[in-house]
Amino acid sequence: MPQRAPYGSWTSPIAAAELAASGHPVDVGRFVGDEIWWSELRPAEGGRTAIRRAGPGGQPVDVLAAPWNARTRVHEYGGGAWAVTDDQRLVFAEFHDQRVYVKSAGRHPVPLTPEPPIPAGVRYGELSVVGEEVWCVRETHTQAGEVRRDVCAIPLDGAAADDASAIRSIVAGSDFLAYPTLSPDGRRLAWIAWDHPQMPWDGTELRIAELDGDGVCGPWRVLLGGVEESVLQPQWHGDDSLYAISDRSGWWNIHRVGLDGAAPQPVCAAAGDFGAPLWQLGARWYTELADGRLLAVRTVGTDALTVIDPADGTAHDLDMGDLTTVAVSDVDGERLLLRCGGAGTPAGLRLLDLASGTLADVRLGVESLPPAGYLPTAQPITVTGPQGREVHAFAYPPRNPDFVGLDGELPPYVAFVHGGPTAHVAPALSLVFAYFTSRGIGVVDVNYGGSSGYGREYRNRLRGQWGIVDVEDTVAAVRGLAEAGLADPERLAIEGGSAGGWTVLAALTTSDVFACGASYYGVAELEGFVQETHDFESRYIDGLIGPLPESAELYAQRAPLNNVDGLNCPVLLLQGLDDPIVPPSQAERFRDALVSKGIPHAYLAYEGEAHGFRRLQTQVSAREAELSFYGQLLGFETPGIPRLELWRPQ
């Protein structure tokens, strides 16, 4: 018989230390000969990214052991940090110096690129092996603070290890490039390009050019795209046509694009997104099977894996059980590597056999799970926000087989606000959520206007409205829960990271709905931010609020830092001191404003952490601090959790 105890104070078997220690998110997987290799975050090893393979009995074995760290800083979000040659040599970008290395079995890695003039100032991403070269996107930072990008070719024989001139530049000519894709006959290169102030989900161009005898692109032409059309993932279909994803219909759909200037044709016109925001290089949402059919991920709130016949545009979804997030990683005949997870299934790398329909685990992102009774269940909700717009979210009520709340008591809830702000959340088996729900604290995960996964119109709701629509939609979600009698309206909290941290601070300074909030490396003001942040996002605010100097007044009006007078509740600030995307100055300015107004708060700054906490000790510290913070402000005990000391005015 469950015992009655106040919500928030329930005893849980899910400790922050176990939560962090058992977690190792798995990223891209590849077929390598008869083996499967993948990349894996290792929080207990300083947060490095290891390359691993399945050894005897399926146990993971390091291909790239500590202290090596396969992670690229192109765009700061990286992507495509490793590739494998036909003879199974690993090629990778090392995080600390950003040089490209090659590693043969049983040998130490050796560099393929020279030491840059500025530490980590030349970066390489979206690596692929083409013959005896590594083709990739190169990002070069100059002493003057300029950033240039091109597609280049690095010789695999090591000729460029001490000689930068041995690296061949293939094409440049735009602020950003992605998806360099060589035609089967080797005569043409296709790629995606865009320029400031566009972001890749706003508008990009699909370009092609002939390669000359030196392997350098001649004049290019644009096949598809523009400033109001986002094009992604070109893939050659023969030598004279391509597939590519375009959102010209209002949804990211796959199109067939010829080289003859004819209008592109949708392969399967559908009210669903077969793509997503390009935050990391090399992201893929479809692949061509051996028989010419396409296997693709379609998203409308949640993901579905579908097989498309390009001959007639028909499509049928595969039965993936409760999986709600799916990403295509690699294909080998009828074998597919998928990164996937669901509301009741942990995320990880799985092998799908199309012929038999069987799905087998390769490597999951957690070593073990608590008993099912301590894990939350996702409940999709849709509420009506201002101007009658729909707001989508997923609620995770408190759940613990050993406890129920007190008679007449409603549970506290924490609104989780994703980053991006173009990111997207789906029902997930999240141990972070379980850390709270198993203690009697509800969670609501919000896809506010601007989120992806619901078409371009939903994404565009945030244009010029950052700090308004995201706040209004998050408020609408928690109010909907309170009005339905599911959440205590006096005990609502909000947490988010990066752009989600901005929404936290904006919501706390412009509304009175929340009793407290936690900002993980959140943006606090704007004019300094656009000067201090990295190049990739330095013009992002043009679309979210407006360009400078014309919009300077709006920047000042929207910045949470300038609205602290409207804040009347405590704030927890968590920040990595090596963050190049949202620098520590953002949190520190907001902290100073809290001190000036005499508002209780805590500021936790972590050495060696950047944008997103990767180290075991940081993850434990941050989660325990957040739980203690909520307990103090929402009125419940947190047994076994170190007490977070809040700054309070004397």
Disulfide bonds with the S-S distance in Angstrom:
none
